[in-house]
Amino acid sequence: MKLTRRDLGKLAAAAIPGAGVFNALQAQTTLPGPELFNALRAQGAAKPNSKVAGVQIGLNVPYNFGGRDMNPDELLERILKMNVNAVEMRSQPVENFLGSPAANGQKADAETMRKWRASVSMDRVAAFRKKYEDAGVLIEIVKYDGIYNMSDAEVDYCFTLARTLGARAISCEIDAKHTQRIGQFADKHKLMVGYHGHAATTPEHWEAAFSQARYNGANLDLGHFVAGNNVSPIPFMKQHHARITHVHVKDRKYCNGPNVPFEQGDTPIKEVLQLLKQNKWPITAYLEYEYKGAGTPVDEVKKGLEYMRAALA
């Protein structure tokens, strides 16, 4: 049997709120995932919620699902199935929606992208935001690849696009040669930039960036910090929490050890989550899946989310 919108209202009233409703009913209707969710939400039966004990849990997307680009409707559907209401989103799915010449793996040189970005209507960006927010998902952080190679006009575009999406920060990889320049744009737009660190990144790298611009911040990757610095990230968090835009939650071993499933490495994930809970810092904890698990990326991400929720219970 295929359900109509009228049928949804009847079923939703008797269903369990949250992701369970969505997953159970999706197989019984021809409605696309996002439209199904909105129909359920209108009946008061579905609303994604990944905030636990005051700590916002989120996903790094579409990276957690195996890539940097994905059809935005398919991506939203996966997020909803995870019962997650906050994401760090790479710019590629947004630009895919906007008609980027580089969408879906197509090749486009820097000049082509520069000209295209100059033509983008922020009204279309607002429509992308509405699609996600109507489904109950906030785009909190926008991640940019290759921002250091962009023109000044493109960097302005990056910040404007992020603000139009409702983001509270952008993120990018840390590079000491460029943090001062990007920081100037962050200060101009009054929007934080969280520099993502890898194992080679030390506290001194972030502290140098902090000194260059008021809106320069840190995207603290817990696993990479542990693997590269061979110490807990908690002292750094206590000292610099006001400059930490968000954390990536993964587990790694000391001495540049590998990514592993939670509790198999040296990363104090539970302790960090409890620290966020106790101090009520507005720092979202985004799950980042990088180890090679026995299940699919979707299966492993679900396990990680369950672990994080339990750690905060």
N, C-alpha and C positions, 0 to 999 in steps of 0.2 A: 504493500500500500504506500502511495506517495502522498504526503501531507500537504495541505494548503495552509495559508496563513491563519485561517479560521481554526483549523485543527490544532495549530501550534498553541493557540491561546488555551484550549481545553487541556492539552497535555502538560503545558508548562505549569499550570496551577497545581498539578499533582506531582510534579517532578522535584528532584533535589536541586537547589540552586547551584550555580557555578559551572565548572567545566563539564561535570557529569551530564547535565542537561544537553549541552551542545553535542557532546560525543554520542550520546544515546540517540538523539533525534536526527543527526546529520544523515544517517543512512536511510531515513524514512522520508526525506523530502528532496525535491529537485532544486530548492533554493541554494544559491552559492553560499559558501561559508560565512562571509561577512554579513550578507543579507539575512541569513538564518539567525545569526547572533543578534542583529538589531531587532528582528521580529520577536525573539525571546525576551530581549531586554525590555521591549515595549510592554511585555506582559509581566515584567518584574521578576522574571525567573532566572535571568543570567546576568552576571556582572563579574568580569575577571577581577581577582583580588590576590595580589602576591605581597601584600604588606602584612608582616607578621610581628606582633609585639612591638609595633612602632617602627620596625626596620623595613624599608622598601627593598624587596628582592626583585631583580630584573634579569633580562637576557641581553647578551651581545648578539645582535642579529644583522644580517643573516649568517654571520660567521659561525654561530653555533650549529648551523645546519649544513655546513660544508662549503661555504663560498662567500664571496663579497657582494654578489648581485643575486636577486631573485625577483620573480614577479611579485609586485606588492600585495596583490590579493591573496596569493598562495602563502606569502609570508605572514600576513595578518591572520589567516586561518590557522597556521601552525602556532602562532603566539596565543591565540584564543584557546586552542586545545590544551595548552600548558597552564591555563588559568593565570596568566601573567598580565599585569596592567602597566608595566613600565619597561622601556627598552632603551638601549644604546643602539642606534641604527646607523649603519654605514650610509654614506650619501648615495651609493649606487642605486638602491631600490627607488629612492625618491627621484633621482634623475631619470631612471627607467620610466617611471610614471609620467615624467615631464616630456619624454620624447628624446632623450639623449642619443646622439649619434653613436655613443659607445655602449648602448644598452645591449644586454644579452650577449656579451662577448664580442661585439663588433669592434673593429679597429677604427680609431679616430685619433688623428694627430693633435698636438697641443693647440695649434692655431684653430683647428676646427672646433675644439672644445671651448676655446676662449670666445670665439664668435657666438657659439650657441649659447653659452652661459649669459652673455650680454643681452640675449634676446628673451630670456626666461621671464615669464609673468609670475609675480608673487601671488597673484590670485589663484593660479594653478597650484602653487605650493600650499596655499591656505586650504584648497580643496583636498589635498592629500592629508593634511592635518585633520580636517573634519572627518574624513573617512575613518581614520584611526581612533580619534577621540569619540566619535559616535559609537564605536564598538567597545569603548572603555579602555583604550590603550594610549598611554602618554609617551611621546617621543621626548625623552629627557635629555639625551646627549646625541649629537650628530658627529660621527667619526669620518674624517677626511683622510684619504690616501693621496700622497703626492702634493700636499698643500704648499710645501716649500718651493716647488717648481712653478707655482701659479703666479700670474701677474698681480699687481696690487688691486686691480679692479676685480679679479677673480676671488681674491681673499676677502674683499668687501662682500662679494656675492655669497661666499661661504657663511659668513657671520649673519648676513641678512636672511639667508635661507633658513639657517638654524633658528633664529629668533621667530621667523614666520611659522615654523613648525611647532613652536612652543617650547623649544629646548632651553635649558638653563645653562648649557655649556656646549662647546665643541670639544673634540678630542683629536689627537694626532700623535704620531710617534715623536719622541724627544730627540732633538738634534741641537747640540749646543751652539752650532753656527747660525741657527735660525730662530731660536726662541725669543731673542730680543725683537726681531722684526715682527713676528707673529704677535708678540705681546703688545706691540704698539696698536695693532688692529683690535686686539681684545680690549684694551683700555678705551679705544675710540668707540667701540660698540657697547662697552660696559657688559661684556659677556665673557664668562670664564673660558679658558682653554685648559683642558686637562692633558698634560703630556704623558703619554704612555711609555713606561719604562720596561726594558727587558733585563736579562740577568746582568748585563754589563753596566746597567744604570745604578749609580750610588746616590745616597741622600744628597751629596754635594752637587750633583748634576741638577736636581730639582731646586735646591736652595739657591743656586746661581740664577735659575730661571725666575724664582720668586723675587729676587732682588732687581730684576730687569723691568718688571711690569706688575702693576697691582692686580691685574686679572689673569696673570700666569698661575697655573695650578698644577696639580699632580693627579694623573690617573694611575693609582697605585695598584699594580698587578701583584697580588699576594704571593703567587707561586714563583714568579720571576724574581721578586725581591728576595725570597728565601733562598732560591737556588744560586743567586749571584752574590749576595751579601753574607750568607751563612749565619744569619741572625733572624730573630722574629721581627716582623714589621710593626709590632705594637708600639715600641718606643717612638718610632718615626710618626706614627699616627697620633699619638698623644701630643707630640710637639707641634705637628703641622696640620691638625685636622681641619683648621679653617681654610686651608689651601687645597685640600683633597676634594676633587670634584666627584669622584666615584672610585670604587675598587673593583678589580676583576678577581673573581673567586675561582681558583684552581689549586691543585695540590702538586707540588714538586718536592724533590729531595735536595738536601744541601749539596754543595760542591758541584753546582751546575748539573744536578741530577735530572732525570726525566720527568715528564708529566705522568702522573699516575692517578688512579681513582681516589676519591676522598678517603682519608685516613690511612693511606698507604705511603704517604710522603711525610715531610717535616713541616708543612704549612699549618699554622694554628688557626684553622678555619673557624672552629667553634668559638675559640677565644675572641677572635676578631668580631664575629657576629654578636657575641655577648657584649663586647666593648661598645659597639654601635648602639645596642639596646640600652645599656646602662647610661650612656652619656647623651642619648637622644640627638646625636649628630646627624645632620641632614645629608648623609652619605649613602647613596644607593649601592647595594652589593649585587653586581651583575655576574651571573654565572657565565664562565667561559670554558667551553668544552674543547680540550686539545689532546687528551690521551687517546690511545686506540683501545676502545672498549669492545666487549663481546657483542653488544647489541648495535643497533643503528644509532646515528647521532640523536635522533628523536628519543629513543629508548634511554640513552645515557644521560641526556639533558633532563629527562623526567626524574631519573634517579638522583641527579644532583640537586634538583629543586626540592625533592622530598627530604633529602639530607639537610638542606639549609633550613627548611621549615621546621624540621624536628629539632635542630640545634637552637632554635629561638623559642621553642615551645616552653 
